[in-house]
Amino acid sequence: MRSLTVAATQMRCDWNIEGNIARAEALVREAAARGAKLILLQELFETPYFCQDQLHEFLDLARPFEGNRLVAHFARLAKELGVVLPVSFFERAGQATFNSLAMVDADGQVLGLYRKSHIPDGPGYTEKFYFSPGDTGFRVWDTAVGRIGVGICWDQWFPECARTMALLGAEVLLYPTAIGSEPHDSGLDSAGHWQRVMQGHAGANLMPLIASNRIGREEGRNGTSITFYGSSFIAGPTGEKVTEAGRDEEAVLTATFDLDGIARQRQSWGVFRDRRPDLYGPLLSLDGRAPMRANG
C-alpha cells in the first residue's frame, strides 16, 4: 500500500510580501508536522490578488523562472521537510508574463514549470491584462510521493484539463486558486459551484483532489474589492469531500489516501477502458463542430 498524506492550506495576503512568505512557510511546516508529504499553497500567495485592477506597475512584480527567489525559498523548505511542494508565482519570460507554477520535489529539486492554460477576464478578475495563455500544455510530474497533476484556478472549470492530466497518469489532482466575491454582483456566491465542479473531476477520474483558496477582503485601486471565500477542501476518489476549511480562517487540512488501492479502483471502474476518443472531435473546436481538414 502506498499511503500518502496530503494537505491543503489557506491564508490571507497583503502587501507585506515577506510576511506572506513567512505565513505560507508556517502553514507548510504545520502541514509537514501533521504528516503531510504533498502540500498545496494557494495561487499567487506572494502578494494580494492584483488582477482586480489593470495597472502597468503590477507587471513589475513578475520574475523569471530561472533564479526565482520565491521558488528557491520554498525549494529549500521542501528539502528540509522532505515534502513535495508546488509553488505558484508570477513569471516573466522575455516580453511575456505568465501565471505559473514550479513543481518542487521532496529533495528540493525543481522538476519543471506549468503555465496556466485558461486565463479569465471579468469584473475583478482581469487576468488577460497580466497573463499570456500558458504554452506548456497540461503537465504531470513523477515525484517522491507519486505522479502529480496541477492546474491553476480557472483551469479547474474545464473538465478537459483534469481528464488530460488523468490520461497522462496523474494519481492526485491539485488546484491552487484565488476566487471569492464578484464585484459586479454582490448576490453571487460561487463557493458551492466551485467545489462541486472539482468534486466532479475527482469522481470522474477516480482520484483524490486538493484545492487551496485564499481568504480575506482585498481592496482594489479602482474602488472595488473581493472577499475571498476560502472553503479549501480535499476530495476523495469518488468526489466526496473528505475535509473542508471555513470561509474566513487560516487553515491546514490533511487527509490520507491509499494510492495503490485507488489505482485498482480506477482501473476496475472502466471509465478509461470505455472511453471513445473517436467520438470526441467536437472537443477540438470552439463551436462544437468537428474540426475541418486543412483543405476544407
C-alpha positions as CSV (number, residue, x, y, z in Angstrom):
1,M,0.0,0.0,0.0
2,R,1.3,3.5,-0.9
3,S,-0.2,5.6,1.8
4,L,0.0,9.4,1.1
5,T,-1.0,12.2,3.4
6,V,-1.8,15.4,1.6
7,A,-2.5,18.9,2.8
8,A,-4.5,21.9,1.6
9,T,-3.8,25.3,3.1
10,Q,-5.4,28.8,3.0
11,M,-4.4,32.2,4.3
12,R,-4.7,36.0,3.9
13,C,-2.4,38.0,1.7
14,D,-1.4,41.7,1.9
15,W,1.4,43.9,0.5
16,N,3.9,42.8,3.2
17,I,5.5,40.3,0.8
18,E,7.9,38.9,3.4
19,G,5.0,38.5,5.8
20,N,3.1,36.5,3.1
21,I,6.1,34.2,2.5
22,A,6.5,33.7,6.3
23,R,2.8,32.8,6.7
24,A,3.0,30.4,3.8
25,E,6.1,28.8,5.3
26,A,4.4,28.4,8.7
27,L,1.5,26.6,7.1
28,V,3.8,24.3,5.2
29,R,5.7,23.5,8.4
30,E,2.4,22.8,10.3
31,A,1.2,20.5,7.5
32,A,4.5,18.6,7.5
33,A,4.4,18.3,11.3
34,R,1.0,16.6,10.8
35,G,2.5,14.1,8.4
36,A,1.7,15.6,5.0
37,K,4.1,14.8,2.2
38,L,2.3,16.7,-0.5
39,I,1.3,20.2,0.5
40,L,-0.6,22.8,-1.6
41,L,-0.3,26.5,-1.2
42,Q,-2.8,28.9,-2.9
43,E,-2.5,30.7,-6.1
44,L,-0.1,33.8,-6.3
45,F,0.3,33.9,-2.5
46,E,3.3,36.2,-2.6
47,T,1.1,39.3,-3.0
48,P,-2.6,40.4,-2.9
49,Y,-4.6,39.4,-6.0
50,F,-3.6,42.4,-8.1
51,C,-5.8,41.4,-11.1
52,Q,-8.7,43.4,-9.7
53,D,-7.0,46.4,-11.4
54,Q,-5.3,46.9,-14.8
55,L,-2.2,48.8,-13.7
56,H,1.1,48.5,-15.5
57,E,3.1,48.9,-12.3
58,F,1.9,45.4,-11.2
59,L,3.6,43.9,-14.3
60,D,6.9,44.7,-12.5
61,L,6.0,42.0,-9.9
62,A,6.8,39.3,-12.5
63,R,10.1,37.5,-12.1
64,P,11.9,34.9,-14.3
65,F,11.6,31.2,-13.5
66,E,15.4,30.8,-13.6
67,G,16.9,32.0,-10.3
68,N,13.5,32.9,-8.9
69,R,13.8,33.9,-5.2
70,L,10.4,32.7,-4.2
71,V,10.8,29.3,-5.8
72,A,14.3,28.9,-4.3
73,H,13.0,29.7,-0.8
74,F,10.4,27.0,-0.9
75,A,12.7,24.6,-2.6
76,R,15.0,24.8,0.4
77,L,12.0,24.4,2.7
78,A,10.8,21.3,0.7
79,K,14.2,19.7,1.0
80,E,14.4,20.5,4.7
81,L,11.0,18.9,5.4
82,G,11.1,16.2,2.8
83,V,7.8,17.3,1.2
84,V,6.5,17.8,-2.4
85,L,5.6,21.5,-2.7
86,P,4.1,23.2,-5.8
87,V,4.9,26.9,-5.8
88,S,2.6,29.4,-7.6
89,F,4.3,32.6,-8.9
90,F,4.1,35.5,-11.4
91,E,6.6,34.7,-14.1
92,R,8.3,36.9,-16.7
93,A,9.7,35.2,-19.8
94,G,11.1,37.6,-22.3
95,Q,8.3,40.0,-23.3
96,A,5.6,37.7,-21.9
97,T,4.3,37.2,-18.4
98,F,2.5,34.1,-17.1
99,N,0.6,32.8,-14.1
100,S,3.0,29.9,-13.4
101,L,3.7,27.1,-11.0
102,A,7.0,25.4,-10.2
103,M,6.9,21.7,-9.1
104,V,9.4,21.2,-6.2
105,D,10.2,17.6,-5.3
106,A,10.9,16.3,-1.7
107,D,14.6,16.7,-2.2
108,G,14.3,20.3,-3.2
109,Q,14.8,19.7,-6.9
110,V,12.6,21.9,-9.2
111,L,11.1,19.4,-11.6
112,G,9.6,21.8,-14.1
113,L,7.2,24.6,-14.9
114,Y,3.5,24.8,-15.7
115,R,1.9,27.9,-17.1
116,K,-1.8,28.5,-16.5
117,S,-3.7,27.5,-19.7
118,H,-7.1,29.1,-19.2
119,I,-7.0,32.9,-18.5
120,P,-10.2,34.5,-17.2
121,D,-11.3,38.1,-17.9
122,G,-14.2,39.6,-16.0
123,P,-15.0,42.3,-13.4
124,G,-12.4,42.0,-10.6
125,Y,-10.6,39.1,-12.3
126,T,-8.9,40.8,-15.3
127,E,-6.2,38.3,-15.7
128,K,-5.8,38.7,-19.5
129,F,-4.2,42.1,-18.8
130,Y,-1.4,40.4,-17.0
131,F,-1.0,36.8,-18.2
132,S,-0.5,35.3,-21.6
133,P,-2.2,31.9,-22.1
134,G,0.1,29.1,-21.0
135,D,2.2,27.4,-23.6
136,T,3.4,24.4,-21.6
137,G,0.4,22.2,-22.1
138,F,-1.0,20.3,-19.2
139,R,1.7,18.8,-17.0
140,V,2.1,15.9,-14.6
141,W,5.3,15.1,-12.6
142,D,6.8,12.0,-11.2
143,T,7.6,13.0,-7.6
144,A,8.8,11.2,-4.5
145,V,5.1,10.7,-3.5
146,G,3.6,9.7,-6.8
147,R,2.6,11.2,-10.2
148,I,1.0,14.6,-9.6
149,G,-1.1,16.8,-11.9
150,V,-1.6,20.5,-11.3
151,G,-4.0,23.0,-12.8
152,I,-4.3,26.7,-11.7
153,C,-7.6,28.3,-10.6
154,W,-9.6,29.0,-13.8
155,D,-8.2,25.7,-15.2
156,Q,-10.4,23.9,-12.7
157,W,-13.6,24.9,-14.5
158,F,-12.5,22.8,-17.6
159,P,-13.0,19.0,-17.4
160,E,-10.6,18.7,-20.3
161,C,-7.7,19.8,-18.1
162,A,-8.5,17.2,-15.3
163,R,-9.1,14.4,-17.8
164,T,-5.9,15.2,-19.7
165,M,-3.8,15.1,-16.5
166,A,-5.5,11.8,-15.7
167,L,-4.7,10.4,-19.1
168,L,-1.1,11.5,-18.6
169,G,-1.0,9.3,-15.5
170,A,-1.8,11.6,-12.6
171,E,-2.6,10.0,-9.3
172,V,-3.6,13.2,-7.5
173,L,-5.0,16.4,-8.9
174,L,-4.1,19.8,-7.4
175,Y,-5.7,23.3,-7.9
176,P,-4.2,26.4,-6.3
177,T,-6.9,29.1,-6.5
178,A,-7.8,32.7,-5.9
179,I,-11.6,33.1,-6.0
180,G,-14.2,35.0,-4.0
181,S,-17.0,37.5,-4.3
182,E,-18.0,39.1,-7.6
183,P,-17.6,42.9,-7.7
184,H,-20.3,43.3,-10.3
185,D,-22.9,41.1,-8.4
186,S,-22.8,41.1,-4.6
187,G,-25.5,38.4,-4.5
188,L,-23.5,35.9,-6.4
189,D,-21.7,33.3,-4.3
190,S,-19.9,30.7,-6.4
191,A,-18.3,28.7,-3.5
192,G,-20.6,25.7,-3.8
193,H,-20.4,25.6,-7.5
194,W,-16.6,26.0,-7.3
195,Q,-16.4,23.0,-5.0
196,R,-18.8,20.8,-6.9
197,V,-17.1,21.2,-10.3
198,M,-13.8,20.0,-8.8
199,Q,-15.6,17.2,-6.9
200,G,-16.8,16.1,-10.3
201,H,-13.3,16.0,-11.6
202,A,-12.2,13.8,-8.7
203,G,-15.2,11.5,-9.2
204,A,-15.0,11.3,-13.0
205,N,-11.3,10.5,-12.9
206,L,-11.4,8.4,-9.7
207,M,-8.5,10.2,-7.9
208,P,-8.1,12.5,-4.9
209,L,-8.1,16.3,-5.5
210,I,-6.8,19.1,-3.4
211,A,-8.0,22.7,-3.7
212,S,-6.4,25.6,-1.9
213,N,-8.0,29.1,-1.9
214,R,-7.2,32.4,-0.2
215,I,-9.2,34.2,2.4
216,G,-9.8,37.8,3.4
217,R,-11.0,41.0,1.9
218,E,-8.7,42.7,-0.6
219,E,-9.3,46.3,-1.8
220,G,-8.6,47.2,-5.4
221,R,-7.3,50.6,-6.6
222,N,-10.5,51.4,-8.5
223,G,-13.0,51.2,-5.6
224,T,-13.7,47.5,-6.0
225,S,-13.0,44.8,-3.5
226,I,-13.1,41.0,-3.4
227,T,-13.7,38.9,-0.3
228,F,-12.0,35.6,-0.9
229,Y,-14.2,32.8,0.4
230,G,-11.6,30.1,1.4
231,S,-13.6,26.9,1.6
232,S,-10.4,25.0,0.6
233,F,-11.0,21.2,0.6
234,I,-9.8,17.8,-0.2
235,A,-11.9,15.4,-2.2
236,G,-11.7,11.6,-2.3
237,P,-11.7,9.4,-5.5
238,T,-15.5,9.3,-5.8
239,G,-15.8,13.0,-5.4
240,E,-16.7,13.1,-1.7
241,K,-15.4,16.0,0.4
242,V,-13.1,14.4,2.9
243,T,-12.3,17.7,4.7
244,E,-13.1,21.3,4.2
245,A,-12.0,24.7,5.6
246,G,-14.2,27.6,6.6
247,R,-14.7,30.7,4.6
248,D,-12.6,33.2,6.7
249,E,-10.0,31.4,8.8
250,E,-6.4,30.4,8.2
251,A,-6.3,26.6,7.9
252,V,-4.3,23.5,7.3
253,L,-6.3,20.4,6.1
254,T,-4.9,16.9,5.8
255,A,-6.2,13.6,4.5
256,T,-4.5,10.2,3.9
257,F,-5.1,8.1,0.8
258,D,-4.0,4.6,-0.4
259,L,-2.8,5.4,-3.9
260,D,-2.4,1.7,-4.8
261,G,-6.0,0.9,-3.7
262,I,-7.3,3.9,-5.6
263,A,-5.4,2.8,-8.7
264,R,-7.1,-0.6,-8.6
265,Q,-10.5,1.1,-8.1
266,R,-9.8,3.5,-11.0
267,Q,-8.8,0.6,-13.3
268,S,-11.7,-1.6,-12.4
269,W,-14.4,1.1,-12.7
270,G,-13.8,1.1,-16.5
271,V,-14.2,4.7,-17.4
272,F,-10.8,4.8,-19.0
273,R,-11.3,1.4,-20.7
274,D,-14.6,2.6,-22.2
275,R,-13.6,6.0,-23.5
276,R,-14.4,6.8,-27.2
277,P,-11.8,9.2,-28.4
278,D,-13.1,8.7,-32.0
279,L,-16.3,10.5,-31.0
280,Y,-14.7,13.5,-29.3
281,G,-13.7,15.5,-32.3
282,P,-16.0,18.4,-31.4
283,L,-13.9,19.0,-28.3
284,L,-11.1,20.2,-30.6
285,S,-13.2,23.1,-31.9
286,L,-14.7,26.2,-30.2
287,D,-18.1,25.9,-31.8
288,G,-18.7,22.2,-31.1
289,R,-18.2,21.1,-34.7
290,A,-15.6,18.5,-35.7
291,P,-12.5,20.3,-37.0
292,M,-12.3,20.7,-40.8
293,R,-9.4,19.4,-42.7
294,A,-6.8,21.9,-43.9
295,N,-8.2,21.7,-47.5
296,G,-11.8,22.0,-46.4
